[in-house]
Amino acid sequence: MRSEFEDQYDHVHFEGEERIRGEILKTPIRGLEPFAPICVTAETSVAEVIRRIVKSKGHTAACVVDDAGRLVGLLTERDVLTRVIGNSRAPESLPVGDVMTPDPEALGPMDTAAFALNRMATRGFRTIPVVDDAEKPIGILFTRHFVRFIVSLFRKATMNLPPDQELKHPDQIHGG
């Protein structure tokens, strides 16, 4: 069943819509240039993982692997905030295995951007590990990868936007 919102905007289309839809549907995840994953074991301390994430200057999660290098968990910034800091647990002596998200959903490098976006939207993911056929992490995607990809599809429009003349004061709140 269609929503009232969808009915109101059925007639609205923009130039290049079909091309953009096609790019999202056909571009494989590897085309989004996933970061190399930070991989740790379940015995690694949360403090050590946080140090590695901060040092990476871009990651917001680490893949937890077993002795064979297969993905068994994921430690995200959300896990640190809710399961460590939120419960007053000391990260120095806390093993990742106690607070990680076990058995995270992962995608393969040839899954499409559309499939990954669907997973993020419907399941509330902000991070998706990318694994090979042996379930070993080969990459990790964050929300920023998808934003960068979508912006690249609108490069001419987004790179040529004039400054917003309506914002008169730098401390004016905008965007919520």
C-alpha positions in Angstrom: 0.0 0.0 0.0 1.4 3.4 -1.0 1.6 6.2 1.5 0.1 9.6 1.0 3.6 11.0 0.8 4.4 8.7 -2.2 1.2 9.7 -3.9 2.0 13.4 -3.6 5.4 13.1 -5.2 4.7 10.6 -8.0 5.1 13.3 -10.6 8.3 14.7 -9.2 11.4 13.6 -11.2 14.8 15.2 -11.7 17.3 15.2 -14.5 19.5 12.1 -14.4 17.2 10.2 -12.0 17.4 7.0 -14.1 21.2 7.2 -14.5 21.6 7.6 -10.7 19.1 4.8 -9.9 21.1 2.6 -12.4 24.4 3.4 -10.7 23.1 2.6 -7.3 21.6 -0.7 -8.5 24.7 -1.8 -10.4 27.7 -0.5 -8.5 29.3 -3.3 -6.4 30.4 -2.6 -2.8 34.0 -2.7 -3.8 33.3 0.4 -6.0 32.5 2.3 -2.8 36.1 1.9 -1.7 35.7 0.2 1.7 38.4 0.9 4.3 40.8 -1.9 5.2 39.3 -3.4 8.4 40.8 -3.1 11.8 40.8 -6.8 13.0 41.1 -7.9 16.6 40.4 -11.0 18.6 37.7 -11.4 21.3 40.5 -11.3 23.9 41.8 -7.8 22.9 41.0 -5.2 25.5 38.4 -2.6 24.6 40.9 0.1 25.4 43.3 -1.3 22.8 40.6 -1.4 20.2 39.6 2.2 21.0 43.3 3.3 20.6 43.5 1.6 17.2 40.2 3.1 16.0 41.2 6.6 17.1 44.7 6.2 15.5 43.0 5.2 12.2 41.4 8.6 11.8 38.4 7.4 10.0 37.1 4.1 11.4 34.3 3.9 13.9 34.4 0.1 14.3 36.6 -2.9 14.4 36.0 -6.5 13.2 36.4 -9.2 15.7 37.9 -12.4 14.2 38.5 -16.0 15.4 41.8 -17.8 15.2 41.2 -18.6 11.6 40.6 -14.9 10.8 36.8 -15.3 10.2 34.4 -12.6 11.3 32.8 -13.4 14.6 31.8 -10.0 15.9 31.9 -6.2 15.5 32.8 -3.5 18.0 31.3 -0.2 17.0 31.3 3.2 18.6 27.7 2.6 19.6 28.8 -0.6 21.5 31.4 1.4 23.4 28.9 4.0 24.3 26.1 1.7 25.4 27.9 -1.4 26.7 31.1 0.1 28.1 30.7 3.7 29.0 26.9 3.5 29.6 27.5 0.7 32.1 30.6 2.1 33.8 32.9 -0.7 32.7 36.6 -0.2 32.6 37.8 -0.6 29.0 41.4 -1.4 30.1 40.5 -4.8 31.5 37.4 -5.5 29.5 37.8 -8.0 26.6 36.1 -7.1 23.3 34.3 -10.4 23.3 32.2 -9.3 26.3 30.7 -6.3 24.6 30.9 -6.8 20.8 27.9 -7.4 18.6 28.2 -11.1 17.9 27.7 -12.6 14.4 27.2 -9.3 12.6 25.7 -9.4 9.1 28.3 -8.9 6.5 28.2 -8.5 2.7 30.4 -9.6 -0.1 32.5 -7.3 -2.3 30.2 -8.0 -5.3 26.9 -7.2 -3.5 25.5 -4.0 -4.8 25.4 -0.5 -3.2 21.6 -0.7 -3.4 21.6 -4.0 -1.4 23.9 -2.5 1.2 21.8 0.7 1.5 18.7 -1.5 1.9 20.4 -3.3 4.8 21.5 0.0 6.4 18.0 1.5 6.1 15.9 -1.5 7.1 18.1 -2.9 9.8 19.6 0.3 11.3 23.2 -0.4 10.4 25.8 2.4 10.2 28.7 -0.1 9.7 28.9 -3.1 7.4 31.8 -5.5 7.3 32.8 -6.8 3.8 34.0 -10.4 3.8 35.4 -12.8 1.3 34.1 -16.3 0.6 35.9 -17.7 3.7 34.1 -15.1 5.9 37.4 -13.2 6.5 37.0 -9.4 6.6 38.5 -7.7 3.6 36.8 -4.3 4.1 34.5 -2.2 6.2 31.9 0.3 5.1 30.6 3.2 7.1 27.7 5.6 6.4 30.3 8.1 5.0 31.1 5.8 2.1 27.5 5.9 0.9 27.3 9.7 1.4 30.4 10.1 -0.7 29.1 7.7 -3.4 25.8 9.5 -3.6 27.4 12.9 -3.7 29.7 11.6 -6.5 26.5 10.9 -8.6 25.5 14.6 -8.2 29.0 16.0 -8.5 28.1 18.9 -10.7 25.1 20.0 -8.6 26.8 19.5 -5.2 30.1 21.1 -6.1 28.5 24.2 -7.6 26.1 25.2 -4.9 26.3 28.8 -3.9 26.7 29.7 -0.2 23.4 30.0 1.6 22.6 33.7 1.7 19.8 33.2 4.2 22.2 32.3 7.1 23.2 35.8 8.4 24.8 34.7 11.7 27.4 31.9 12.0 25.8 30.8 15.3 22.3 30.5 13.8 21.0 27.0 14.2 20.2 25.1 11.0 19.5 21.5 10.2 18.6 20.4 13.7 
